[in-house]
């Protein structure tokens, strides 16, 4: 089972070596090799609080044009879902 820590209100750190930092409109996903950025927004689904991640906006940090392969994008999204799920936040992907 993955364990998470929350050193700051906007930061989730996994014991698997990745972390997710929430900005106002951007998520930063970092792992051992790279940092990625993506657009997101808060939503209010019936079950509580949630976010929407826009998968086509996932890029290498600092480069709004560097495309991320689909399989890497899926891995990032799965980790984001699991991390936010640990806090009771649902994640939708568009």
C-alpha positions in Angstrom: 0.0 0.0 0.0 1.2 3.5 -0.9 1.8 5.9 1.9 1.4 9.6 1.5 2.6 12.6 3.5 1.3 16.1 3.3 4.1 18.5 4.3 2.2 21.5 3.0 -1.6 22.0 2.3 -0.9 22.0 -1.4 1.7 19.2 -1.6 1.2 15.4 -1.6 4.3 13.2 -1.3 4.3 9.5 -2.1 6.6 6.9 -0.6 7.0 5.7 -4.2 9.1 8.6 -5.2 6.6 11.1 -6.7 5.0 14.3 -5.5 2.1 16.5 -6.6 2.0 20.2 -5.9 -1.2 22.2 -6.5 -1.1 25.7 -7.8 -4.1 27.9 -8.5 -4.7 26.4 -12.0 -1.7 24.0 -12.5 -0.6 20.7 -11.0 3.1 20.0 -10.9 3.9 16.2 -10.9 7.5 15.3 -10.1 9.2 11.9 -9.9 12.8 10.7 -9.8 13.4 11.7 -13.4 11.3 14.7 -14.5 8.7 17.3 -13.6 5.5 17.8 -15.5 2.8 20.5 -15.4 -0.8 20.3 -16.3 -4.0 22.4 -16.1 -6.7 21.5 -13.7 -9.7 23.0 -11.9 -11.9 22.2 -8.9 -15.3 20.8 -9.4 -18.2 19.9 -7.0 -19.3 16.4 -7.8 -22.3 14.9 -5.9 -19.9 12.9 -3.6 -17.9 15.9 -2.4 -14.9 17.8 -3.7 -13.1 16.9 -6.9 -10.8 18.1 -9.6 -10.6 17.8 -13.4 -7.3 17.2 -15.0 -6.9 18.1 -18.6 -4.8 15.3 -20.0 -3.8 17.1 -23.2 -2.1 19.9 -21.2 0.4 17.5 -19.6 3.9 18.8 -20.6 7.4 18.8 -19.3 7.8 21.7 -16.8 9.0 24.8 -18.5 8.1 23.6 -22.0 4.5 24.2 -23.1 5.2 22.3 -26.3 7.0 19.1 -25.2 4.5 16.3 -25.7 4.3 13.4 -23.2 3.7 9.9 -24.6 0.3 8.5 -23.9 1.5 5.7 -21.7 3.5 8.1 -19.5 0.4 10.4 -19.3 -1.7 7.4 -18.1 0.9 6.6 -15.4 0.9 10.3 -14.2 -2.9 10.4 -14.1 -3.2 7.1 -12.3 -0.8 8.4 -9.6 -2.7 11.7 -9.3 -6.0 9.8 -8.9 -4.5 7.6 -6.2 -2.8 10.5 -4.3 -5.9 12.8 -4.4 -8.1 9.8 -3.6 -6.1 9.4 -0.4 -7.5 12.8 0.7 -11.0 12.0 -0.4 -10.8 14.1 -3.6 -12.2 12.6 -6.8 -10.3 13.1 -10.1 -12.0 13.3 -13.5 -9.9 13.5 -16.7 -10.9 15.3 -19.8 
